Amino acid sequence: MEFILEATSPGTNARAGEITTAHGKIETPIFMPVGTVGSVKAVHFHELRDDIKARIILGNTYHLYLRPGLDILHRAGGLHKFIGWERPILTDSGGFQVFSLSANRKLKEEGAWFRSHIDGSKHLFTPENVVDTQRIIGADIMMALDECPPGTSDYDYARKSLDLTLRWLHRGWKRYKETEGIYGYDQAYFPIVQGCVYPELRRASAEAVSELGAPGNAIGGLAVGEPTDKMYEMIEVVNEILPADKPRYLMGVGTPANILEAIDRGVDMMDCVMPTRNGRNGMLFTRNGVMNMRNKKWADDYSPLDPGGPSYVDETYSKAYVRHLFISNEILAMQIASIHNLAFYLWLVGEARQHIIAGDFATWKPMMIENVTRRL
């Protein structure tokens, strides 16, 4: 994997760049739709390619390991061939999913023991076998196994958690360097910076991560219960240390405003389930604000969903019709909303990129945040 830094914007740490992988190029900053089990919920791949214009999607090691399983993925020739997606894929290591199974997992030095949410069977993720698993999945970008502590963790827990994550990191890095991709192309491995909301822990983690010289680096453990201002502070602390010539991936964040603030602070890559999850529940993000499509105010509003918006659905369907679909519990409502929200998110980071290159991101961002946070 290669990363070229193309531009920075005066008065900010915002960056525009380009990542090259075996399955194509990715212009940054980029938002990555979440395709947990090998599908982005309610969205066809032709819509992802042609309308939403997604350049990269995510899969999740935990879910794919459990179902369909590694044997099926291996025989298919990897996830790309299994799902028919020819563009880049990033896989999360499963650390966050194991974290979310707090009642059904145990963290030990060897790794994370957990019980499947599907059938209750017992499994072990280690720093080494998570690398092996992601080799079989065949993602262009693989993530290190980490522990994601809650945002409300006290200092002692956060420190012990970080120590474990760093020990796991060195084991995973060793396995990564000892192995190769099994489908004839290279795979990148990203360490994850942890440390909760404690600056000294975040600095220590960022320094340890930077020393590895990995192809890129991730910032994890944010948007997990901590105040928003703390999240922004931790991004600033970490990005002062992470190397500028490698892409920086902020995991699991967030709202349109969160994304713009993260870009301002030097983040290149982001993902979140919010555009699809919130969309399925009737929340649409637009260039002029946020709409709850279940509100009665849209019942006889026959104007386009988002006039001049980036997706074909924005001009095709009226607000009244989409509201009718949601009130009727029609699946089409979820499809339209998911396509719209993802296209908007990709449009937003694309606009940010253009303003970074033009050098006026610092003046454009506040105006855009005011627009996208407005309740319509």
Secondary structure as UniProt FT lines:
FT   STRAND          2..8
FT   TURN            10..11
FT   STRAND          15..21
FT   TURN            22..23
FT   STRAND          24..28
FT   STRAND          30..32
FT   TURN            36..37
FT   TURN            41..42
FT   HELIX           45..50
FT   STRAND          57..60
FT   HELIX           61..66
FT   TURN            67..68
FT   HELIX           70..76
FT   HELIX           79..83
FT   STRAND          89..92
FT   HELIX           95..100
FT   HELIX           102..104
FT   STRAND          105..107
FT   STRAND          112..115
FT   TURN            117..119
FT   STRAND          122..125
FT   HELIX           127..137
FT   STRAND          141..143
FT   TURN            151..152
FT   HELIX           155..178
FT   STRAND          188..190
FT   STRAND          192..193
FT   TURN            196..197
FT   HELIX           199..212
FT   STRAND          217..219
FT   HELIX           228..239
FT   TURN            240..241
FT   TURN            244..245
FT   STRAND          248..250
FT   TURN            251..252
FT   HELIX           256..264
FT   TURN            265..266
FT   STRAND          269..271
FT   HELIX           274..280
FT   TURN            281..282
FT   STRAND          283..286
FT   TURN            287..288
FT   STRAND          289..292
FT   TURN            293..294
FT   HELIX           296..298
FT   TURN            299..300
FT   TURN            307..308
FT   HELIX           312..316
FT   HELIX           319..327
FT   TURN            328..329
FT   HELIX           331..358
FT   HELIX           361..372
//
